[in-house]
């Protein structure tokens, strides 16, 4: 019965927002008639005269949304209590909502609220009455948890903290207020046998969130020891390195830290002394759709899967499919973070231990590629002797990938003459920013900068390998 009422209400609201053919033009156009539906009113609303009604709708629908979010959190908590997720073979109520089509961030926030509503009556009342949004209520719940994890709260203190959090104007202010309370209530001296907050590893948290652009945002809250270890690992990798022309490093401090963090992760993934996942060492998996070509080179099961993914524009081989979706090029993708461009796919395949999976139109693997396409240890040692590090900037050998100057998938040999050491930053320049590298007459790598779009006919001056560069009088520090 309850389900029928909810569905009926949703259907009525959907009908109010549905355009109906054969409507009276005067009504739909706001010609003075009484609009028959909410959509007709919105389409014909006029400035000033309908302002009060529009504002009322905004307030009413916002309240309805908050109340519905409260009901959804309650129902999710009930689903977990009666073990529906387990019977549906999903991990939690949040995962159940994801299966129903809800965005993961919203789904897990809803489940988190449902689990906490009984412990925070103020949030329950506010959401039930429609005056508190799910985002604000979740911020209050997390703020209370933040304070409670750091200091013991009795009933009176918890009530006081809750009240002060509830009167903030937005979730960001709630988080700031929670941090303030944690500082104010912290004892001057830790209890006997207690662990100071700064040293308590039980409070450590790391979150990874993928935004609408596909970028991944990482937030860390670490104890001082873990923070020290992270700083020690990053410090030697964050030092500025000169640009290829000898000028100062143009990267910001934040960019250098990000590059260093990626280097630490890449180094970890390239090693063998690490835990297994599902019986195999964790590695980057690149999924390549069958029928994709790059620069006229098809990707098929006869060759190396993904071999044509290094650069260029994607096209589609003639396929018998007639559906529009099947005629549009499908993008390669990574297991966790999703679709990437062909250029990035080529970079990933070249620089890391990667498993390339060729799949058909239904996502069924047709072939699995080699996990690594790397120079042999002997060739890499020779590259070490010749390049002495990144051939572009001089970064240490341990931070470098061995890149094929003439792409391996396009017939380039795995040899000293076709190899060059590049750090992750400048390896990306070759694959993504239009830089070129070639072997000079001196037997060392040379670089060509990308074409200047504003001066396409300007000559591109080759740049020597870092190990071969020498300073002239004009480049000496302090030269006038």
C-alpha positions as CSV (number, residue, x, y, z in Angstrom):
1,X,0.0,0.0,0.0
2,X,2.8,2.4,0.9
3,X,4.6,1.6,-2.3
4,X,1.5,2.3,-4.3
5,X,1.1,5.7,-2.7
6,X,4.7,6.8,-3.4
7,X,4.5,5.6,-7.0
8,X,1.1,7.3,-7.5
9,X,2.6,10.6,-6.2
10,X,5.6,10.3,-8.4
11,X,3.4,9.6,-11.4
12,X,1.2,12.6,-10.7
13,X,4.3,14.9,-10.5
14,X,5.7,13.4,-13.7
15,X,2.3,14.1,-15.4
16,X,2.5,17.7,-14.2
17,X,5.9,18.1,-15.9
18,X,4.9,16.3,-19.2
19,X,4.1,18.3,-22.3
20,X,0.8,17.3,-23.8
21,X,0.0,17.7,-27.5
22,X,-3.1,19.6,-28.5
23,X,-2.8,22.1,-25.7
24,X,-4.6,25.4,-25.9
25,X,-2.0,27.8,-27.3
26,X,-3.3,30.7,-25.2
27,X,-2.9,28.6,-22.0
28,X,0.6,27.2,-22.9
29,X,1.8,30.6,-24.0
30,X,0.7,32.5,-20.9
31,X,-2.1,34.3,-22.7
32,X,-4.2,34.9,-19.5
33,X,-5.8,31.4,-19.2
34,X,-5.4,29.2,-16.2
35,X,-2.5,26.8,-16.9
36,X,-3.5,23.1,-16.7
37,X,-0.2,21.7,-15.6
38,X,2.9,22.7,-13.7
39,X,4.9,22.6,-17.0
40,X,2.5,24.8,-18.7
41,X,2.7,27.3,-15.9
42,X,6.5,27.3,-16.0
43,X,6.6,27.7,-19.8
44,X,4.2,30.7,-19.6
45,X,5.4,32.3,-16.4
46,X,5.9,36.1,-16.7
47,X,8.3,38.4,-14.9
48,X,7.0,40.1,-11.7
49,X,3.5,38.8,-11.9
50,X,4.4,35.2,-11.4
51,X,7.5,35.8,-9.2
52,X,5.8,34.9,-5.9
53,X,4.5,31.6,-7.3
54,X,7.8,30.6,-8.8
55,X,9.6,31.4,-5.5
56,X,7.0,29.4,-3.6
57,X,7.5,26.4,-5.9
58,X,11.3,26.6,-5.4
59,X,10.8,26.6,-1.6
60,X,8.2,23.9,-1.6
61,X,10.1,21.6,-4.0
62,X,13.3,22.1,-2.0
63,X,11.4,21.1,1.2
64,X,9.9,18.1,-0.7
65,X,13.4,17.0,-1.8
66,X,14.7,17.2,1.8
67,X,11.8,15.2,3.1
68,X,12.2,12.6,0.4
69,X,15.9,12.3,1.1
70,X,15.0,11.6,4.7
71,X,12.5,9.0,3.8
72,X,15.1,7.4,1.4
73,X,17.7,7.3,4.2
74,X,15.2,5.7,6.5
75,X,14.2,3.0,4.0
76,X,17.8,2.3,3.2
77,X,18.5,1.7,6.9
78,X,15.5,-0.6,7.1
79,X,16.8,-2.5,4.1
80,X,20.1,-3.1,5.8
81,X,18.4,-4.1,9.1
82,X,16.4,-6.8,7.4
83,X,19.4,-8.0,5.3
84,X,18.1,-7.1,1.8
85,X,21.6,-6.3,0.5
86,X,22.9,-9.6,1.6
87,X,20.1,-11.5,-0.1
88,X,20.6,-9.4,-3.3
89,X,24.3,-10.2,-3.2
90,X,25.5,-6.6,-2.7
91,X,27.7,-5.3,0.1
92,X,25.5,-2.7,1.7
93,X,22.5,-0.4,1.4
94,X,24.6,2.1,-0.4
95,X,25.6,-0.5,-3.0
96,X,21.9,-1.4,-3.3
97,X,21.1,2.2,-4.2
98,X,23.9,2.2,-6.8
99,X,22.4,-0.9,-8.4
100,X,19.1,1.1,-8.6
101,X,20.9,3.8,-10.6
102,X,21.9,6.3,-8.0
103,X,25.2,8.1,-8.2
104,X,27.7,6.4,-5.8
105,X,28.5,9.5,-3.8
106,X,24.8,10.2,-3.2
107,X,24.0,6.5,-2.5
108,X,26.7,6.1,0.2
109,X,25.8,9.4,1.7
110,X,22.2,8.3,1.9
111,X,23.2,5.0,3.6
112,X,25.5,6.9,6.0
113,X,22.6,9.2,7.0
114,X,20.2,6.3,7.5
115,X,22.6,4.6,9.9
116,X,23.1,7.8,11.9
117,X,19.6,9.3,12.1
118,X,18.6,7.6,15.3
119,X,21.7,8.9,17.0
120,X,21.2,12.6,15.9
121,X,17.6,13.5,16.5
122,X,18.2,17.2,15.5
123,X,19.1,16.1,11.9
124,X,16.2,13.6,11.8
125,X,13.7,16.4,12.7
126,X,15.2,18.8,10.3
127,X,15.2,16.5,7.3
128,X,11.8,15.1,8.2
129,X,10.3,18.6,8.2
130,X,12.2,19.5,5.1
131,X,14.2,22.3,6.6
132,X,17.6,20.4,6.5
133,X,19.1,19.0,3.3
134,X,20.8,15.7,3.0
135,X,24.1,17.4,2.3
136,X,23.8,19.6,5.4
137,X,22.6,16.7,7.6
138,X,25.5,14.5,6.4
139,X,28.0,17.3,7.2
140,X,26.6,17.5,10.8
141,X,26.8,13.7,11.2
142,X,30.4,13.6,10.0
143,X,31.2,16.7,12.1
144,X,30.0,14.9,15.2
145,X,32.0,11.9,14.3
146,X,35.1,14.0,13.8
147,X,34.8,15.6,17.2
148,X,33.8,12.3,18.9
149,X,36.8,10.5,17.5
150,X,39.1,13.0,19.1
151,X,37.5,13.8,22.5
152,X,35.0,12.0,24.7
153,X,31.5,13.7,24.5
154,X,29.0,13.3,27.3
155,X,25.3,14.0,26.6
156,X,25.4,17.7,27.4
157,X,28.6,18.3,25.3
158,X,27.2,16.3,22.4
159,X,24.0,18.3,22.5
160,X,25.9,21.6,22.6
161,X,28.1,20.6,19.7
162,X,25.1,19.4,17.7
163,X,23.2,22.6,18.2
164,X,26.2,24.7,17.2
165,X,26.7,22.6,14.0
166,X,23.0,22.8,13.1
167,X,23.0,26.6,13.0
168,X,25.8,26.9,10.5
169,X,24.9,28.2,7.0
170,X,26.4,25.5,4.8
171,X,28.3,22.2,5.0
172,X,31.7,23.8,4.7
173,X,30.9,26.0,7.8
174,X,29.8,22.8,9.6
175,X,33.1,21.1,8.9
176,X,35.1,24.2,10.1
177,X,33.0,24.4,13.3
178,X,33.6,20.7,14.0
179,X,37.3,21.2,13.7
180,X,37.1,24.2,16.1
181,X,35.1,22.1,18.6
182,X,37.7,19.3,18.4
183,X,40.4,21.8,19.3
184,X,38.5,23.6,22.0
185,X,37.5,20.3,23.8
186,X,40.8,18.6,23.5
187,X,42.4,18.1,26.9
188,X,45.6,20.1,27.5
189,X,47.4,16.9,28.4
190,X,46.5,13.5,27.0
191,X,45.1,11.0,29.4
192,X,47.4,8.5,30.9
193,X,48.0,5.8,28.3
194,X,46.1,7.8,25.7
195,X,47.4,8.6,22.2
196,X,47.6,12.2,21.2
197,X,45.4,13.1,18.3
198,X,48.3,14.0,16.1
199,X,49.8,10.5,16.6
200,X,46.6,8.4,16.5
201,X,46.7,6.3,13.4
202,X,43.1,5.1,14.1
203,X,41.9,8.5,12.8
204,X,43.7,8.2,9.4
205,X,41.5,8.5,6.4
206,X,42.0,8.7,2.6
207,X,39.2,9.4,0.1
208,X,39.3,9.2,-3.7
209,X,36.5,10.9,-5.6
210,X,36.1,11.1,-9.3
211,X,34.6,14.4,-10.4
212,X,32.4,15.1,-13.5
213,X,35.4,15.7,-15.7
214,X,36.8,12.3,-14.8
215,X,39.6,13.7,-12.7
216,X,40.3,12.0,-9.3
217,X,40.5,14.1,-6.2
218,X,42.4,12.7,-3.3
219,X,42.0,13.9,0.3
220,X,44.3,12.6,3.2
221,X,44.1,12.9,6.9
222,X,47.2,11.2,8.4
223,X,49.0,10.9,11.7
224,X,52.3,12.6,12.1
225,X,54.3,9.4,11.4
226,X,52.5,8.5,8.2
227,X,52.7,12.2,7.2
228,X,56.5,12.1,7.9
229,X,56.9,9.0,5.8
230,X,54.9,10.5,2.9
231,X,57.0,13.7,3.1
232,X,60.2,11.8,3.1
233,X,59.1,9.8,0.1
234,X,58.0,12.9,-1.9
235,X,60.8,15.3,-0.9
236,X,63.5,14.2,-3.3
237,X,61.0,13.9,-6.1
238,X,59.6,17.4,-5.7
239,X,62.8,19.3,-6.3
240,X,62.6,21.7,-9.2
241,X,64.2,20.5,-12.5
242,X,65.3,22.8,-15.2
243,X,63.2,23.1,-18.4
244,X,64.8,21.7,-21.6
245,X,66.1,25.2,-22.5
246,X,67.8,25.5,-19.1
247,X,65.2,27.9,-17.7
248,X,63.7,27.4,-14.2
249,X,61.1,24.7,-13.6
250,X,57.7,26.2,-14.5
251,X,55.7,23.7,-12.4
252,X,54.0,25.0,-9.2
253,X,54.8,23.4,-5.9
254,X,51.5,21.6,-6.0
255,X,52.2,20.2,-9.5
256,X,55.6,19.0,-8.4
257,X,54.0,17.2,-5.4
258,X,51.4,15.6,-7.7
259,X,54.1,14.4,-10.1
260,X,56.1,13.0,-7.1
261,X,53.1,11.2,-5.7
262,X,52.5,9.6,-9.1
263,X,56.1,8.5,-9.3
264,X,55.9,6.8,-5.9
265,X,52.8,4.9,-7.0
266,X,54.4,3.9,-10.4
267,X,57.5,2.7,-8.7
268,X,55.4,0.6,-6.3
269,X,53.4,-0.9,-9.2
270,X,56.6,-1.8,-11.1
271,X,57.9,-3.9,-8.2
272,X,57.1,-7.5,-7.5
273,X,57.3,-7.4,-3.7
274,X,53.7,-6.3,-3.0
275,X,50.4,-8.0,-2.0
276,X,48.4,-9.8,-4.6
277,X,44.8,-8.9,-5.6
278,X,42.7,-11.8,-6.7
279,X,45.7,-14.1,-7.0
280,X,47.7,-11.7,-9.2
281,X,49.9,-8.7,-8.7
282,X,47.8,-5.5,-9.1
283,X,48.5,-3.8,-12.4
284,X,46.9,-1.3,-14.7
285,X,44.3,-2.9,-17.0
286,X,43.6,-1.1,-20.3
287,X,40.4,-2.3,-22.1
288,X,40.6,-1.7,-25.9
289,X,37.4,-2.1,-28.1
290,X,37.7,-4.3,-31.1
291,X,37.3,-2.6,-34.5
292,X,39.3,0.5,-33.4
293,X,42.1,1.9,-35.6
294,X,44.6,4.6,-35.0
295,X,46.4,6.3,-37.9
296,X,45.1,3.5,-40.2
297,X,46.4,0.7,-38.0
298,X,43.6,-1.6,-36.8
299,X,43.5,-3.2,-33.4
300,X,42.7,-6.9,-33.8
301,X,43.3,-10.2,-32.3
302,X,46.0,-11.0,-34.8
303,X,48.4,-8.4,-33.5
304,X,49.3,-7.0,-30.1
305,X,46.0,-5.8,-28.5
306,X,46.0,-2.1,-28.2
307,X,49.1,-1.8,-30.3
308,X,47.5,1.0,-32.4
309,X,46.5,3.0,-29.3
310,X,49.7,5.1,-29.0
311,X,48.7,8.2,-30.9
312,X,46.5,9.8,-33.5
313,X,42.8,10.0,-34.1
314,X,40.6,7.0,-33.7
315,X,38.5,5.7,-36.6
316,X,36.2,2.7,-37.0
317,X,36.6,-0.2,-39.3
318,X,33.6,-1.0,-41.5
319,X,31.2,-3.0,-39.4
320,X,28.0,-4.8,-40.2
321,X,26.2,-3.0,-37.4
322,X,23.6,-0.4,-38.3
323,X,22.9,1.1,-34.9
324,X,24.3,4.6,-34.5
325,X,26.1,3.7,-31.2
326,X,27.9,0.8,-32.9
327,X,29.1,3.1,-35.7
328,X,30.7,5.6,-33.3
329,X,34.3,5.0,-32.2
330,X,34.4,3.4,-28.8
331,X,37.1,4.7,-26.4
332,X,39.7,2.6,-24.6
333,X,39.2,2.6,-20.8
334,X,40.9,1.8,-17.5
335,X,39.4,-0.5,-15.0
336,X,38.9,2.0,-12.2
337,X,38.8,5.5,-13.7
338,X,37.1,4.8,-17.1
339,X,37.5,6.1,-20.6
340,X,40.8,7.7,-21.8
341,X,42.0,9.1,-25.1
342,X,44.1,7.0,-27.5
343,X,47.2,9.2,-26.7
344,X,46.9,8.5,-23.0
345,X,46.3,4.8,-23.6
346,X,49.6,4.7,-25.5
347,X,51.4,6.5,-22.7
348,X,50.0,4.1,-20.1
349,X,51.0,1.0,-22.2
350,X,54.5,2.3,-22.7
351,X,55.3,3.3,-19.2
352,X,53.8,0.8,-16.8
353,X,53.2,-2.9,-16.3
354,X,49.9,-3.1,-18.2
355,X,47.5,-5.8,-19.2
356,X,45.8,-4.9,-22.4
357,X,42.4,-6.6,-23.0
358,X,40.8,-6.6,-26.5
359,X,37.0,-6.8,-26.1
360,X,34.1,-7.2,-28.6
361,X,31.0,-5.1,-28.7
362,X,29.5,-6.8,-25.7
363,X,32.6,-6.4,-23.6
364,X,33.7,-10.0,-23.9
365,X,37.6,-10.4,-24.0
366,X,38.9,-11.6,-27.4
367,X,42.5,-11.6,-26.5
368,X,44.8,-10.6,-23.6
369,X,48.1,-8.8,-24.3
370,X,51.4,-9.0,-22.6
371,X,51.7,-7.4,-19.2
372,X,54.9,-5.5,-20.1
373,X,56.5,-4.1,-23.2
374,X,59.8,-3.0,-21.7
375,X,63.4,-2.8,-22.7
376,X,65.5,-5.8,-21.5
377,X,67.7,-5.2,-18.4
378,X,70.8,-5.2,-20.6
379,X,69.4,-2.5,-22.9
380,X,68.2,-0.5,-19.9
381,X,71.7,-0.6,-18.4
382,X,73.1,0.7,-21.7
383,X,70.5,3.5,-21.7
384,X,71.7,4.3,-18.2
385,X,75.3,4.7,-19.4
386,X,74.3,6.8,-22.4
387,X,71.5,9.0,-21.1
388,X,72.5,9.1,-17.4
389,X,68.9,9.7,-16.5
390,X,66.0,11.5,-18.2
391,X,67.3,12.6,-21.5
392,X,65.2,15.8,-21.3
393,X,65.8,17.0,-17.7
394,X,68.4,14.7,-16.1
395,X,66.1,13.1,-13.5
396,X,67.6,10.0,-11.9
397,X,67.4,6.7,-13.8
398,X,65.2,5.2,-11.1
399,X,62.5,7.7,-12.0
400,X,62.6,7.0,-15.8
401,X,60.7,4.9,-18.3
402,X,62.4,3.4,-21.3
403,X,60.6,4.9,-24.3
404,X,60.7,3.6,-27.9
405,X,61.6,6.6,-30.2
406,X,60.0,4.8,-33.1
407,X,56.8,3.3,-31.5
408,X,57.1,-0.4,-30.7
409,X,53.6,-1.1,-32.0
410,X,54.5,0.5,-35.3
411,X,57.5,-1.7,-35.9
412,X,60.1,0.0,-33.8
413,X,62.7,-2.4,-32.5
414,X,63.5,-2.8,-28.8
415,X,67.1,-1.7,-29.0
416,X,69.6,0.9,-27.6
417,X,69.4,2.9,-30.8
418,X,65.6,3.1,-30.6
419,X,65.4,3.7,-26.8
420,X,65.5,6.8,-24.6
421,X,65.1,7.3,-20.9
422,X,62.4,9.8,-19.9
423,X,60.9,10.8,-16.6
424,X,57.1,10.6,-16.2
425,X,56.6,14.3,-16.9
426,X,58.6,14.4,-20.1
427,X,57.4,11.0,-21.2
428,X,53.9,12.6,-21.2
429,X,55.2,15.5,-23.3
430,X,56.2,13.0,-26.1
431,X,52.8,11.2,-26.1
432,X,50.5,14.1,-25.4
433,X,52.0,17.5,-26.1
434,X,53.5,17.0,-29.6
435,X,57.2,16.8,-28.6
436,X,59.4,14.5,-30.8
437,X,62.5,12.5,-30.0
438,X,65.0,11.1,-32.5
439,X,68.5,9.6,-32.5
440,X,71.1,12.2,-33.7
441,X,74.2,11.6,-35.7
442,X,76.2,11.6,-32.5
443,X,74.3,8.5,-31.3
444,X,72.4,10.4,-28.6
445,X,68.7,11.5,-28.3
446,X,67.6,14.9,-29.7
447,X,64.3,16.6,-29.1
448,X,62.0,18.7,-31.3
449,X,59.5,21.0,-29.5
450,X,55.9,21.0,-30.8
451,X,54.8,23.2,-33.7
452,X,53.9,26.7,-32.5
453,X,50.3,27.1,-33.6
454,X,50.7,30.9,-33.9
455,X,53.8,30.5,-36.1
456,X,53.4,27.1,-37.8
457,X,56.2,27.7,-40.3
458,X,58.8,28.7,-37.7
459,X,61.8,26.4,-37.6
460,X,61.9,24.1,-34.6
461,X,65.3,24.1,-33.1
462,X,66.5,20.6,-32.0
463,X,67.5,20.3,-28.3
464,X,70.3,18.0,-27.2
465,X,70.1,15.3,-24.7
466,X,70.5,16.5,-21.2
467,X,73.7,14.6,-20.7
468,X,75.2,16.3,-23.8
469,X,74.2,19.9,-23.1
470,X,76.9,22.4,-22.3
471,X,76.6,26.0,-21.2
472,X,77.8,28.9,-23.4
473,X,78.7,32.3,-22.1
474,X,75.2,33.6,-22.8
475,X,73.6,30.9,-20.6
476,X,76.0,31.3,-17.6
477,X,74.1,32.3,-14.4
478,X,74.2,36.0,-14.0
479,X,75.5,36.7,-17.5
480,X,74.5,40.1,-18.7
